[in-house]
Amino acid sequence: MEKIVIHRPGGFNRLQFETFPDPLPGENQVVVQTKSIGVNYADCVVRMGYYASAKKYIGWPITPGFEFSGVVSVVGKNVGDLAAGTRVFGVSRFDSYASHVVVPRSQLYFLPEHISFEEAAGFPVIYLTAYYALYMLVHIFPGSTILIHSAAGGVGSALLQLAQLGDWRTIGVVGSSHKVEEAKELGADWVIDKSKENLWQMVEKYAPQGLDAVLDGNGVTTLREGYTHLRPTGKLISYGYHAMFARENSILNHLKLIYSYLRTPRFHPIDLHNNNRSLASFNLSFLFDRGDLLEIAMRSLYSWFTEGKIRMPKVTVYPFREVSRAHRDLQSGKTVGKLVLNL
């Protein structure tokens, strides 16, 4: 088997291809020969050496990747419902950037013929993130108005579609004009192009009473204003800190990171109490021991996905050996939808 290994943190050149013996499954495990692999911004942060769960559970060297699709290669003891050649997709805590992946049976899902390997590989992370934020972490009442940053990106695309199912009004924020139509097609009621419009003036126009929820994967650049624009009972939901990291340059800028960290707002519990506002945050890579939550979320998501109630956003495919280009493009902030690697 071949997989991508990172031996120490750094730029795109740290993504090295290495060969290993083919893996064997343990009890209740399955070996999948991968066809497509999802690429997420978290993978870039893993490569940089700043992803907390990667340092806690793996260390160096590490193979990044949280999601994949392919066909069953070998099944372990006690796995009776899968056979070699069965189309599947699934999730892993790292190790997906490989030609073969070993995971527990509980982290695999049957892949219908009408859904492509590319779509399936890019599905789990963005939709599990969106589902947990909207349906598990907090309660958002029907008719609420929610602000979604990076609305044409992977998680933003999933948030827009799940918000439609939840009967919420959505304000999508995009960073450039070529992303506006994509956000509209995905269901945004209003779209703010912050490259041409004043973001917070437009928010006040569309939500004069304030926002019921803000979904923020940026961090330092938008958290404070997002909190300020909440109405009483509003919720600021933070799931990433992309703005802390360099875009065009693969070299780590430690001074920028330190400066961004120091500028990241802190919210005092007494202020939250007096303002009737809430702050919630999460990182799904720390929740792999909560199989019950994964089962609940995927039961709904799998049904909606296979029935066509939700769909993948635009999927851009890269050859497996062009993983560095995929990381570079994703970090640039110019991509739309989801990126996947094909073997």
C-alpha positions in Angstrom: 0.0 0.0 0.0 1.0 3.6 -0.4 0.2 6.5 1.9 1.1 10.1 2.5 3.3 10.6 5.5 4.3 13.9 7.3 7.4 13.5 9.5 7.6 17.0 10.8 5.5 20.2 10.4 5.9 22.6 7.6 4.8 23.4 4.1 3.5 21.5 1.1 6.8 19.6 0.6 6.2 17.8 3.9 3.6 15.6 2.2 5.7 12.5 1.4 4.7 9.3 -0.4 5.8 6.1 1.2 5.2 2.4 0.7 4.1 -0.1 3.4 2.9 -3.7 3.6 -0.8 -4.1 2.9 -2.8 -3.8 6.2 -4.8 -6.6 7.8 -8.0 -6.1 9.7 -8.4 -6.7 13.4 -11.6 -8.0 15.0 -14.6 -5.9 13.9 -12.5 -4.0 11.4 -12.5 -3.6 7.6 -9.8 -2.9 5.1 -11.0 -0.5 2.4 -9.1 0.0 -0.9 -9.7 3.7 -1.4 -10.9 5.3 -4.6 -11.4 8.9 -3.4 -10.2 10.8 -0.3 -11.7 14.0 1.1 -9.4 17.0 1.6 -10.3 19.4 4.5 -8.7 22.5 5.9 -8.0 20.5 9.1 -5.6 18.4 7.0 -3.6 21.6 6.3 -3.5 22.4 9.9 -2.3 18.9 10.7 0.5 19.4 8.2 1.5 22.7 9.9 1.7 20.9 13.2 -1.0 22.9 15.0 -3.9 20.4 15.1 -4.5 19.5 18.8 -6.0 16.1 18.4 -3.2 15.0 15.9 -0.6 15.9 18.6 -2.6 14.2 21.3 -3.5 10.9 19.6 -0.7 10.4 16.9 2.3 12.7 17.0 5.0 12.4 14.3 5.0 10.8 11.8 1.4 11.2 10.8 -0.9 10.4 7.8 -3.7 13.0 7.6 -7.2 12.5 6.4 -10.6 12.0 8.0 -12.8 10.6 5.2 -12.7 8.3 2.2 -14.6 6.1 -0.2 -13.7 2.9 -2.0 -14.4 -0.9 -2.0 -14.0 -3.4 0.7 -10.7 -5.4 0.4 -10.7 -7.6 3.5 -13.0 -8.0 6.4 -12.1 -9.0 10.0 -13.6 -11.4 12.4 -17.3 -10.7 13.3 -17.9 -8.6 10.2 -20.7 -10.5 8.4 -22.5 -7.9 6.4 -19.7 -6.8 4.1 -17.8 -8.7 1.4 -14.8 -7.9 -0.8 -15.8 -5.5 -3.6 -18.7 -3.8 -1.7 -18.8 0.0 -2.3 -18.5 1.9 0.9 -17.5 5.3 2.3 -16.5 6.2 5.8 -14.6 8.2 8.4 -11.3 7.8 10.3 -9.4 9.7 12.9 -6.5 10.4 10.5 -4.9 7.9 8.1 -7.2 8.4 5.2 -4.5 9.7 2.8 -3.7 6.2 1.8 -4.4 3.6 -0.8 -5.8 1.3 1.9 -7.6 2.3 5.1 -8.4 0.2 8.2 -11.4 1.2 10.3 -14.0 -0.3 12.6 -17.1 -1.6 10.8 -19.2 1.1 12.7 -17.4 3.8 10.8 -18.4 2.5 7.3 -21.5 3.1 5.2 -22.9 1.4 2.1 -22.4 3.5 -1.0 -25.4 3.4 -3.5 -24.5 3.1 -7.2 -26.1 6.5 -8.0 -23.6 8.3 -5.8 -20.0 8.7 -7.1 -16.9 7.8 -5.1 -15.9 11.5 -5.3 -19.1 12.8 -3.8 -19.1 10.2 -1.1 -15.5 10.8 0.0 -16.2 14.5 0.4 -19.5 14.1 2.3 -18.9 13.0 5.9 -16.7 15.7 7.4 -18.6 18.8 6.1 -22.0 17.4 6.9 -21.1 15.9 10.3 -19.7 19.3 11.2 -22.8 21.1 10.0 -25.2 18.7 11.6 -23.5 18.7 15.0 -23.4 22.5 15.0 -27.1 23.0 14.0 -28.8 20.0 15.4 -26.8 18.7 18.4 -24.7 21.5 20.0 -27.5 24.1 20.4 -31.2 24.5 19.8 -32.2 27.0 17.1 -35.9 27.8 16.8 -37.8 27.6 13.5 -37.8 31.0 11.7 -34.5 32.1 13.2 -32.0 34.1 11.1 -28.5 32.7 11.0 -25.3 34.0 9.6 -23.0 31.5 7.8 -19.4 32.5 7.0 -17.6 30.9 4.1 -20.9 30.0 2.7 -19.6 28.6 -0.6 -17.0 26.4 1.0 -17.4 22.8 2.1 -18.9 23.3 5.6 -20.7 26.4 4.6 -22.4 24.6 1.7 -23.6 21.9 4.1 -24.8 24.4 6.7 -26.9 26.2 4.1 -28.6 23.0 3.0 -29.3 21.7 6.5 -30.6 25.2 7.5 -33.2 24.8 4.8 -34.4 21.6 6.3 -34.5 23.3 9.7 -36.7 26.2 8.4 -34.2 28.9 9.2 -33.4 32.1 7.2 -29.8 32.2 6.1 -27.3 35.0 5.4 -24.4 33.6 3.5 -21.0 35.4 3.5 -18.5 34.8 0.7 -15.1 36.4 0.1 -15.3 36.9 -3.6 -17.8 37.6 -6.3 -17.4 34.3 -8.1 -18.8 32.5 -5.1 -22.1 34.5 -4.8 -24.1 32.4 -7.2 -22.9 29.1 -5.7 -24.2 30.3 -2.2 -27.5 31.3 -3.8 -27.9 27.9 -5.5 -27.3 26.2 -2.2 -30.2 28.0 -0.6 -28.9 31.2 1.0 -31.7 33.7 1.5 -29.2 36.6 1.3 -25.6 36.6 0.2 -23.0 39.2 1.3 -19.9 39.5 -0.9 -17.5 41.0 1.6 -15.0 41.8 -1.2 -17.5 44.5 -2.3 -19.8 45.1 0.6 -19.4 46.2 4.2 -20.1 42.9 6.0 -21.6 44.1 9.2 -23.6 47.0 7.6 -25.3 44.4 5.4 -25.9 42.1 8.4 -27.7 45.0 10.1 -29.8 45.5 6.9 -30.9 41.8 6.7 -31.2 41.2 10.4 -32.1 44.6 12.1 -33.2 42.9 15.3 -29.9 40.9 15.5 -28.9 37.4 14.6 -30.2 34.2 16.2 -27.0 32.3 15.4 -23.6 32.9 13.8 -21.6 29.9 12.4 -18.0 31.0 12.4 -15.0 29.0 11.1 -12.8 32.1 10.7 -11.8 33.0 14.2 -10.1 36.2 15.1 -11.3 38.3 12.1 -15.1 37.8 12.7 -15.8 36.4 16.2 -16.1 39.7 18.1 -18.4 41.4 15.6 -20.4 38.2 15.3 -21.0 38.2 19.0 -21.9 41.9 18.9 -24.5 41.3 16.3 -26.4 38.6 18.2 -29.8 39.3 19.5 -30.7 38.3 23.1 -30.7 34.5 23.2 -28.4 34.4 20.2 -25.6 31.8 19.8 -22.1 32.2 18.5 -21.0 28.8 17.2 -17.2 28.6 16.6 -15.8 25.6 14.7 -12.5 26.8 13.3 -9.8 29.4 13.2 -8.8 29.6 9.6 -7.9 33.3 9.7 -4.9 32.6 11.9 -3.0 30.7 9.1 -1.2 31.9 6.0 -3.0 31.6 2.6 -0.7 32.0 -0.3 2.6 31.0 1.5 3.1 27.4 2.8 5.8 28.5 5.2 4.5 28.9 8.8 4.3 32.4 10.1 4.7 32.1 13.8 4.5 35.8 14.5 1.1 36.0 12.7 -0.1 33.0 14.7 0.9 34.6 18.0 -0.5 37.9 17.0 -3.8 36.3 16.0 -4.0 34.3 19.1 -3.5 37.4 21.3 -6.2 39.2 19.3 -8.8 36.4 19.6 -11.6 37.7 21.8 -12.3 36.3 25.2 -15.9 36.2 26.5 -16.5 36.5 30.2 -19.3 34.2 31.6 -20.9 37.1 33.5 -21.1 39.1 30.2 -22.7 36.1 28.5 -25.1 35.8 31.4 -26.1 39.5 31.4 -26.4 39.7 27.6 -28.4 36.5 27.3 -26.0 35.3 24.6 -24.2 31.9 24.3 -20.9 30.8 23.0 -20.4 27.2 21.8 -17.5 25.4 20.2 -16.4 21.9 19.2 -13.9 19.8 17.4 -15.3 16.5 16.0 -11.8 14.8 15.9 -12.0 14.6 19.7 -15.4 12.8 19.6 -14.6 9.5 17.9 -15.3 7.7 21.2 -18.9 9.0 21.0 -20.1 6.4 18.6 -23.6 7.1 19.7 -23.5 10.7 18.4 -21.9 9.5 15.1 -24.7 6.9 14.6 -27.5 9.5 15.3 -26.0 12.1 13.0 -25.2 9.7 10.1 -28.6 8.0 10.3 -30.3 11.3 9.3 -27.5 12.5 7.0 -27.3 9.1 5.1 -31.0 9.1 4.6 -31.1 12.7 3.3 -28.1 12.2 1.1 -29.2 8.9 -0.5 -32.7 10.3 -1.1 -31.4 13.5 -2.7 -32.7 15.9 0.0 -29.2 17.2 0.4 -26.4 17.1 -2.1 -22.7 17.7 -2.4 -21.5 21.2 -3.5 -19.2 21.5 -6.4 -16.5 18.8 -6.1 -13.0 19.5 -7.5 -10.9 16.4 -8.1 -7.1 16.1 -7.9 -4.9 13.1 -8.6 -3.6 11.5 -5.4 0.0 12.5 -6.3 -1.1 16.2 -6.6 -2.0 16.5 -2.9 0.4 19.4 -2.5 -1.6 21.4 -5.2 -4.8 20.5 -3.4 -3.5 21.9 -0.1 -2.2 25.0 -1.8 -5.5 25.7 -3.5 -7.5 25.1 -0.3 -5.3 27.4 1.7 -5.6 30.1 -0.9 -9.3 30.6 0.0 -10.2 30.8 -3.7 -11.8 27.3 -4.0 -15.5 26.6 -4.1 -17.2 23.6 -2.5 -15.2 20.4 -1.7 -11.8 19.1 -2.8 -11.0 15.3 -3.1 -8.1 13.2 -4.2 -8.6 10.3 -6.6 -6.5 7.2 -6.8 
